Amino acid sequence: MGPRLEAINEEELKKTVRKEEELRRQEEVSRAAAAAEARRQEAEREERERRRQESELAAMRERHLRERVAHISQTAHGQKMVKAPSPTLETLGMVNDYIVF
């Protein structure tokens, strides 16, 4: 091999090495982006699950409260409470536009 041929082979080798390094960098960037996207999707999934659980808990509380009110309204004391007039602002402690509890 002559010196010129060795120089050409060396240049081609350098180009090949640079291309491989660039491919590795691109793959690393791609993996990092995929990992970030996976974390974002996981966070969204957890947030949806949290909201679903809160909604279920609120529905259970509301159902329980309705059942208690229905049960209480079947008692004698509950019947009196249902028939009693609604409290006014004065009876709730409204004085001079301030609520006092």
N, C-alpha and C positions, 0 to 999 in steps of 0.2 A: 504494500500500500504506500502511496505517496503522501507527502505532507498535506497536499490539497484535499485528498480523499479523507484523510484523518480529520481535518478541520470540518469538512462537510458532515461527517458522521458525528463529530462532537457537537456541532450546532443542532443537528437533528435530535440528538440525545437530550440536549438542553431544552429544546422545544417540547419534546415528549414529556420530560420531567415537569416543565411548567404547566403543560396541559393537565397532567395528572394531579398536580397540586391544586390547580384551579378547580378541577372536578371534585376533589376532596373538600375544598372550601365550600363549593356550591352544595354538596351533599350535607355538610355540617349545618349550613344556613337552612337548608330545607328541613333537616331533622329538628333544628331549634324551632322553626316556624310551626312544624307539625306538633311538637310538644306544647308550645304555647297555645295552639288551637285546641288541643286536647284538654289542657287545664281550663281554658275558657268554657268549653262545652261542659266539663265536669262541674264548674261553678254554677253555670246556668241550670244544670240538672238538679244540683243541690238546692238552689233557690226555688225552683218549681216544686220540689218535694217539700221544702219547708212551708211554702204557701199552701200546698195541698193539706198538710197536716194541720196548719192553723185553721184552715177552712173547716176541716172535719171536726176539730175541737170546738170551734164556734157553733157548728151545727148541733153537736152533741149537747153543749151547754144550753142552747136555745130549746132543744127538744126536752131536756131535763126540766128546764124552767116551766115550759108549757105543761108538762106532766104534773109538776108540783102544784101549779096554779089550778089545774083541772081537779086534782085530788083535794086540795084545800077548799075549792068552791063547792065540793060535795058535802062538806061538814057544816054543822049549824053555824059555827063561828064564821066560816068562810062565806056562807050565804049572807050573813050580816055585812061582811066587808064588801061583797059584790054590790049589795043594795045601798050602801052608804054613799053619800054624795062625794064627789071628788074634792080634795082639799084646795083651798084658794091660796093665793100668794100670802095673804095675811096669816093664815094658819100655818103656813110653812116658814114664817119668820121674816117676811119681806117688810123691812122698815126703812123708810126714807130712801127708797131705790137701792138699798143694799141688802143682800141676803145674809141673814144671821143664822148660823147653825150652832 
